[in-house]
């Protein structure tokens, strides 16, 4: 549990709890390392040692050690690549087998107000006793090939069903249903519709969670009205629309494709259902959509189930190996559908922040919701991309002169830009004499990384 401010978000990364403001400049990180004494200190320093830019100052205290240091931005932990100089304070409190590590990160010229809030976040953090927690295990969503596609936290007493599906003509996604015996329900659904006109008759090929059927007439999904109608026609039958709000459209939408993002609330009796709908339209007669996670719960248990479900959403992880597999499938099939599906996955990770904004505006649910919501797992997206690149032997290369970013084959060499025509020489051997000769001739060495470049 933690007391968190509206401008702060929470996440779990690399086995640690991470709390950071929206700019990412102020962060509190805490977790546990094996060992005690000097052994625990060494294990703690491994987390951040390659970002430390000064000799740390050590101070022994009762039960542990405090370190003060200057640092570059620790992007692995905080999920962003930023420039600038930062200060860090690390505490290592000894235990019997595990030692607790806490780190404060802030700019070298910090705002006192933000430092005060960061201190309050750190002071309020506590581990809930095991008897008060919800027991859970991870369930697996499988690809037809047998590869795990995603891992989802499943609370004790809940049931999970789902699989990886071909959601459009060639695109891939997942769907799942997670529900409790008391009627609480969490889902990630998928709909695609392709309309056509044959011999004077219109019809649509509709896939709902991978199951195909033929529907008379044109099923239009890629408009605001079509998006709402699709949710209530295919997924929320019997519910009435109570509230809808337009959200910012997906960032990565290919040219020629329209996109709509909506927050939707529906009611049926004493049950409320919330959901994010992201719908795409790709020209007349070719519409695709993805309906992102929807949740419903009995009204009298909104506080309990709301926090639990958002924890489930924040704990969901895609398997990097599967992302590499579908990436290769995309290359073999259609790049446009690849881009659409990537946009769907990216929107999936924005759900928690959207719920946060809705709850803040409507004040329907208590402060405990706002303490548990997550801004979205941008870092998970970057990590999945990095793993997909690593497994697929790909890397990002950036031309600093033009700002262009390329995704190229990675065979262990470096990348150089030829000075006359700007041609990129790929995978130049890491030979000192060769590379020095290229640089003397005016070749520019380009930065490369398996991590997503911006």
Phi and psi in degrees as a GROMACS rama.xvg file:
@    title "Ramachandran Plot"
@    xaxis  label "Phi"
@    yaxis  label "Psi"
@TYPE xy
-154.113  147.698  UNK-2
-91.4785  114.785  UNK-3
-123.391  147.086  UNK-4
-91.15  156.904  UNK-5
-56.4909  -32.3792  UNK-6
-84.2544  1.91939  UNK-7
-105.316  153.027  UNK-8
-127.718  163.496  UNK-9
-124.713  150.398  UNK-10
-159.037  168.443  UNK-11
-120.988  127.986  UNK-12
-143.238  135.517  UNK-13
52.2632  34.6476  UNK-14
77.8107  12.1766  UNK-15
-120.473  158.281  UNK-16
-90.029  130.937  UNK-17
-127.65  129.027  UNK-18
-126.368  127.799  UNK-19
-149.16  153.002  UNK-20
-80.5822  169.864  UNK-21
-65.7935  -26.5507  UNK-22
-76.9116  -18.9743  UNK-23
81.0549  7.10701  UNK-24
-85.8144  -21.3026  UNK-25
-122.117  124.3  UNK-26
-144.453  145.733  UNK-27
-120.376  125.255  UNK-28
-124.747  133.833  UNK-29
-147.59  148.068  UNK-30
-175.291  -161.973  UNK-31
-132.337  145.549  UNK-32
-125.114  158.544  UNK-33
-74.6796  150.942  UNK-34
92.7807  -178.369  UNK-35
-144.221  168  UNK-36
62.3594  -140.777  UNK-37
-62.5896  -33.0107  UNK-38
-63.1245  -44.1242  UNK-39
-64.9849  -38.9841  UNK-40
-63.3587  -43.0663  UNK-41
-62.1076  -44.2501  UNK-42
-63.9619  -36.2688  UNK-43
-67.6377  -41.4144  UNK-44
-65.5638  -25.7331  UNK-45
-60.304  -26.9486  UNK-46
-65.105  -32.5842  UNK-47
-137.865  2.83263  UNK-48
-59.3356  -37.6004  UNK-49
-75.4185  -2.20915  UNK-50
-105.907  -7.73661  UNK-51
-75.5831  130.48  UNK-52
-112.155  6.94831  UNK-53
-142.253  163.996  UNK-54
-70.7575  121.515  UNK-55
-64.8942  147.144  UNK-56
-98.7708  129.781  UNK-57
-106.757  143.187  UNK-58
-140.408  116.781  UNK-59
-78.9652  135.394  UNK-60
-129.392  172.76  UNK-61
-64.9778  114.371  UNK-62
90.4491  -1.77486  UNK-63
-177.631  -162.17  UNK-64
-137.451  144.132  UNK-65
-115.536  134.994  UNK-66
-120.454  140.025  UNK-67
-118.74  135.298  UNK-68
-157.516  160.604  UNK-69
-96.313  151.598  UNK-70
-149.776  151.474  UNK-71
-80.1807  171.245  UNK-72
-71.0859  120.776  UNK-73
-80.8864  82.2208  UNK-74
-66.1217  -27.9898  UNK-75
-61.7099  -34.3065  UNK-76
-86.5503  -40.6289  UNK-77
-98.861  -5.84479  UNK-78
78.923  9.78601  UNK-79
-134.775  152.361  UNK-80
-103.934  111.827  UNK-81
-133.836  155.926  UNK-82
-95.104  171.789  UNK-83
115.989  163.649  UNK-84
-106.381  136.586  UNK-85
-128.949  161.463  UNK-86
-112.339  151.524  UNK-87
-136.661  144.653  UNK-88
-126.897  122.236  UNK-89
-118.173  134.518  UNK-90
-118.277  138.255  UNK-91
-122.955  110.11  UNK-92
-103.654  121.229  UNK-93
-73.9265  142.746  UNK-94
-125.629  -169.688  UNK-95
-73.4926  -55.9166  UNK-96
-113.316  -23.7478  UNK-97
-125.135  146.293  UNK-98
-118.606  139.803  UNK-99
-87.7299  132.194  UNK-100
-114.259  130.949  UNK-101
-129.968  138.063  UNK-102
-131.712  132.767  UNK-103
-107.359  130.169  UNK-104
-121.098  131.318  UNK-105
-157.188  159.681  UNK-106
-63.4706  159.796  UNK-107
-70.0841  -21.2804  UNK-108
-120.299  73.9955  UNK-109
-78.5544  159.547  UNK-110
-84.3827  127.955  UNK-111
-58.8529  -38.003  UNK-112
-60.1141  -43.939  UNK-113
-70.7309  -36.3829  UNK-114
-62.9901  -39.8124  UNK-115
-62.2193  -43.2131  UNK-116
-66.3788  -39.3965  UNK-117
-61.6016  -40.1779  UNK-118
-63.3115  -41.6976  UNK-119
-64.8403  -40.1609  UNK-120
-59.0442  -47.3837  UNK-121
-63.6883  -41.2249  UNK-122
-70.4597  -27.8898  UNK-123
-85.0189  -14.6455  UNK-124
-66.517  133.971  UNK-125
-149.22  150.644  UNK-126
-85.5037  126.746  UNK-127
-71.3391  135.812  UNK-128
-55.6225  147.215  UNK-129
-56.3545  -36.4432  UNK-130
-67.7952  -18.8726  UNK-131
-94.4637  -7.02297  UNK-132
-87.0817  164.567  UNK-133
-92.851  120.167  UNK-134
-69.2557  140.509  UNK-135
-153.338  164.723  UNK-136
-138.294  168.039  UNK-137
-94.4615  129.351  UNK-138
-96.7704  159.079  UNK-139
-120.446  134.786  UNK-140
-101.878  125.515  UNK-141
-104.72  146.37  UNK-142
-78.9562  152.358  UNK-143
-55.2735  -24.612  UNK-144
-74.9669  -9.35675  UNK-145
99.8088  -6.28828  UNK-146
-78.5929  133.775  UNK-147
-61.517  130.173  UNK-148
-95.471  -37.0099  UNK-149
-155.976  156.541  UNK-150
-121.941  131.588  UNK-151
-128.993  130.2  UNK-152
-64.2309  128.325  UNK-153
-118.186  109.727  UNK-154
-61.8968  152.925  UNK-155
-58.1947  131.059  UNK-156
90.4524  -3.36145  UNK-157
-97.7198  157.649  UNK-158
-116.755  141.759  UNK-159
-123.275  134.69  UNK-160
-139.038  149.258  UNK-161
161.486  171.937  UNK-162
-166.41  165.48  UNK-163
-78.7806  139.851  UNK-164
-135.077  156.941  UNK-165
-86.9217  105.289  UNK-166
-86.3615  -24.756  UNK-167
-124.862  -146.722  UNK-168
-67.1625  -43.0124  UNK-169
-138.112  -5.66393  UNK-170
-79.9072  155.485  UNK-171
-121.078  145.643  UNK-172
-153.911  -167.437  UNK-173
-130.171  160.068  UNK-174
-136.162  152.063  UNK-175
-152.444  156.745  UNK-176
-129.561  128.661  UNK-177
-129.428  121.524  UNK-178
-144.943  152.663  UNK-179
-105.538  169.997  UNK-180
-71.4538  -15.3484  UNK-181
-94.2348  4.11649  UNK-182
99.9452  -3.88287  UNK-183
-70.3162  145.914  UNK-184
-148.809  132.042  UNK-185
-133.021  133.118  UNK-186
-145.555  151.416  UNK-187
-124.106  106.02  UNK-188
-106.883  162.102  UNK-189
-142.589  134.446  UNK-190
-132.75  136.422  UNK-191
-134.826  145.166  UNK-192
-140.964  128.482  UNK-193
-119.33  116.398  UNK-194
-95.9537  146.303  UNK-195
-151.185  167.108  UNK-196
-127.168  112.762  UNK-197
-125.377  119.986  UNK-198
49.8735  46.6407  UNK-199
82.292  -0.238837  UNK-200
-119.364  137.111  UNK-201
-99.1521  142.355  UNK-202
-153.791  163.725  UNK-203
-131.545  138.6  UNK-204
-92.9128  113.432  UNK-205
-112.774  132.931  UNK-206
-117.218  120.625  UNK-207
-111.967  112.283  UNK-208
50.5575  42.1412  UNK-209
87.2897  -7.74931  UNK-210
-96.8905  123.443  UNK-211
-95.9258  144.108  UNK-212
-149.741  161.984  UNK-213
-104.976  129.129  UNK-214
-121.39  133.031  UNK-215
-68.7768  139.707  UNK-216
89.3854  177.001  UNK-217
-90.0654  123.174  UNK-218
-95.0324  108.322  UNK-219
-99.4948  124.881  UNK-220
-116.769  -32.2607  UNK-221
-78.9831  16.7168  UNK-222
-114.943  168.869  UNK-223
-60.7353  -48.0787  UNK-224
-65.6206  -42.8666  UNK-225
-64.0423  -35.5583  UNK-226
-64.7027  -48.0252  UNK-227
-63.2853  -45.6573  UNK-228
-59.9027  -38.0506  UNK-229
-64.1729  -41.1305  UNK-230
-61.1277  -48.2675  UNK-231
-78.1987  -24.3976  UNK-232
-80.2938  -37.0524  UNK-233
-108.338  -22.0841  UNK-234
-125.779  -31.1226  UNK-235
-117.716  47.3425  UNK-236
-59.5916  134.932  UNK-237
89.951  -9.18592  UNK-238
-92.1412  152.311  UNK-239
-109.14  138.483  UNK-240
-67.7711  124.587  UNK-241
-110.809  -32.106  UNK-242
-156.475  141.044  UNK-243
-144.999  145.735  UNK-244
-141.161  132.251  UNK-245
-76.9612  136.433  UNK-246
-111.996  162.95  UNK-247
-57.5434  135.913  UNK-248
-66.2672  161.455  UNK-249
-55.3819  147.304  UNK-250
-76.7763  -37.7212  UNK-251
-103.552  74.99  UNK-252
-109.845  126.12  UNK-253
-66.4859  158.911  UNK-254
-60.5672  139.516  UNK-255
84.753  3.71468  UNK-256
-115.516  127.84  UNK-257
-88.9885  154.284  UNK-258
-144.306  142  UNK-259
-131.328  133.454  UNK-260
-122.577  129.069  UNK-261
-135.584  142.174  UNK-262
-98.1897  130.066  UNK-263
-129.206  138.493  UNK-264
-124.108  132.603  UNK-265
-128.02  156.598  UNK-266
-132.232  150.319  UNK-267
-148.605  107.048  UNK-268
64.4635  -126.82  UNK-269
-98.1872  16.8268  UNK-270
-109.573  134.212  UNK-271
-109.221  143.989  UNK-272
-129.775  133.388  UNK-273
-119.177  149.091  UNK-274
-163.673  159.189  UNK-275
-111.051  125.625  UNK-276
-114.1  123.713  UNK-277
-117.118  116.706  UNK-278
-122.578  139.579  UNK-279
-122.562  141.626  UNK-280
-123.798  128.921  UNK-281
-120.502  56.6541  UNK-282
89.5498  162.856  UNK-283
-62.0806  131.996  UNK-284
83.375  4.54962  UNK-285
-145.011  92.5631  UNK-286
-118.607  142.535  UNK-287
-135.405  153.525  UNK-288
-151.452  164.738  UNK-289
-137.449  127.089  UNK-290
-96.9255  113.271  UNK-291
-76.4515  -174.116  UNK-292
-54.4491  131.303  UNK-293
-116.481  146.029  UNK-294
-133.841  143.536  UNK-295
-135.553  154.641  UNK-296
-162.066  151.584  UNK-297
-60.8753  139.254  UNK-298
-58.4434  -36.7488  UNK-299
-72.8181  -10.2999  UNK-300
-119.627  26.342  UNK-301
-59.9121  -44.0328  UNK-302
-58.8957  -49.8391  UNK-303
-65.5  -54.2055  UNK-304
-71.6454  -31.4078  UNK-305
-60.7467  -48.437  UNK-306
-63.5711  -41.4661  UNK-307
-64.2097  -44.4459  UNK-308
-67.3453  -39.0334  UNK-309
-68.0177  -30.9918  UNK-310
-64.8205  -38.626  UNK-311
-62.8394  -46.298  UNK-312
-59.1223  -43.4825  UNK-313
-69.7163  -23.76  UNK-314
-89.8785  -8.68067  UNK-315
-67.332  138.957  UNK-316
-135.345  134.926  UNK-317
-83.6706  144.981  UNK-318
-77.355  118.493  UNK-319
-57.015  -34.2645  UNK-320
-63.2436  -40.2411  UNK-321
-66.6293  -39.5899  UNK-322
-59.969  -36.0539  UNK-323
-66.9458  -38.1021  UNK-324
-64.4501  -48.7145  UNK-325
-70.5549  -26.3968  UNK-326
-62.6824  -43.0339  UNK-327
-67.7244  -35.3845  UNK-328
-62.9749  -41.0659  UNK-329
-60.0124  -43.4964  UNK-330
-60.8775  -38.0925  UNK-331
-75.2056  -20.6807  UNK-332
-109.917  -100.117  UNK-333
-132.199  122.839  UNK-334
-69.517  -30.9579  UNK-335
-62.4826  -44.1363  UNK-336
-67.0682  -32.8716  UNK-337
-56.5135  -49.0745  UNK-338
-64.5674  -39.0988  UNK-339
-62.0986  -46.9727  UNK-340
-66.183  -37.8098  UNK-341
-61.5616  -39.4645  UNK-342
-63.8702  -38.0071  UNK-343
-61.1023  -46.9533  UNK-344
-63.4108  -40.4639  UNK-345
-63.0598  -40.7428  UNK-346
-65.0694  -32.9878  UNK-347
-55.9417  -35.4445  UNK-348
-81.8675  -5.8315  UNK-349
-95.7526  -0.362076  UNK-350
-59.2971  -46.2551  UNK-351
-60.4462  -40.5251  UNK-352
-65.2088  -36.2266  UNK-353
-64.5476  -42.4268  UNK-354
-62.7435  -39.1797  UNK-355
-57.4966  -47.4185  UNK-356
-64.8595  -41.0227  UNK-357
-62.0492  -47.1593  UNK-358
-66.4757  -35.7683  UNK-359
-64.9059  -42.0704  UNK-360
-70.7576  -38.7636  UNK-361
-94.179  -14.5952  UNK-362
50.1995  40.6602  UNK-363
-85.5889  -23.364  UNK-364
-126.02  152.908  UNK-365
-70.1621  176.396  UNK-366
-58.5714  -24.8175  UNK-367
-62.3312  -28.8293  UNK-368
-62.2633  -51.2777  UNK-369
-64.8581  -22.1015  UNK-370
-76.2443  -17.9435  UNK-371
-112.971  -7.67776  UNK-372
-72.1767  149.763  UNK-373
-115.133  139.239  UNK-374
-65.9609  -18.1938  UNK-375
125.292  152.821  UNK-376
-102.576  68.8708  UNK-377
-61.1224  -35.9185  UNK-378
-64.5297  -38.6655  UNK-379
-60.673  -41.3472  UNK-380
-59.3671  -46.6141  UNK-381
-64.1398  -40.3489  UNK-382
-65.2339  -43.87  UNK-383
-60.6501  -41.0707  UNK-384
-61.6433  -43.7657  UNK-385
-62.4687  -42.7172  UNK-386
-66.6118  -40.9358  UNK-387
-61.1574  -40.4685  UNK-388
-64.468  -44.0407  UNK-389
-62.6146  -46.3777  UNK-390
-69.8638  -32.8333  UNK-391
-92.265  6.6859  UNK-392
54.5847  50.4628  UNK-393
-122.265  160.544  UNK-394
-151.249  154.588  UNK-395
-91.2156  139.126  UNK-396
-129.488  132.116  UNK-397
-116.443  134.646  UNK-398
-92.1099  104.657  UNK-399
-60.5012  -27.3575  UNK-400
-69.5952  -40.9574  UNK-401
-104.653  -16.4143  UNK-402
81.3755  -0.30672  UNK-403
-69.3938  144.118  UNK-404
-120.419  129.854  UNK-405
-117.639  148.254  UNK-406
-110.261  109.538  UNK-407
-122.198  165.74  UNK-408
-65.9143  140.18  UNK-409
-113.873  108.05  UNK-410
-114.852  21.7034  UNK-411
94.6744  0.71495  UNK-412
-102.33  -172.048  UNK-413
-104.295  175.322  UNK-414
-126.419  132.338  UNK-415
-128.591  147.739  UNK-416
-104.23  122.585  UNK-417
-69.8845  133.171  UNK-418
-70.8129  -26.4432  UNK-419
-84.601  -54.1208  UNK-420
-105.382  -6.05124  UNK-421
77.4679  15.0674  UNK-422
-68.0965  139.76  UNK-423
-91.0652  122.053  UNK-424
-89.3367  120.797  UNK-425
-96.0446  144.534  UNK-426
52.3936  49.3227  UNK-427
-68.1726  128.549  UNK-428
-54.7354  145.497  UNK-429
-79.7278  60.7858  UNK-430
-103.992  121.993  UNK-431
-57.8999  -49.5274  UNK-432
-63.7768  -42.414  UNK-433
-62.4545  -47.5874  UNK-434
-69.2931  -34.1784  UNK-435
-64.6633  -39.8153  UNK-436
-63.3912  -41.6082  UNK-437
-62.413  -43.508  UNK-438
-65.319  -35.4146  UNK-439
-66.1347  -28.5084  UNK-440
-85.0852  2.28789  UNK-441
97.7532  4.63208  UNK-442
-70.462  138.272  UNK-443
-103.447  124.843  UNK-444
-75.861  128.74  UNK-445
-99.4632  140.172  UNK-446
-68.373  144.453  UNK-447
-138.56  152.566  UNK-448
-164.052  143.836  UNK-449
-74.3169  -16.4427  UNK-450
-78.4157  148.824  UNK-451
-60.2939  127.633  UNK-452
-95.1403  151.15  UNK-453
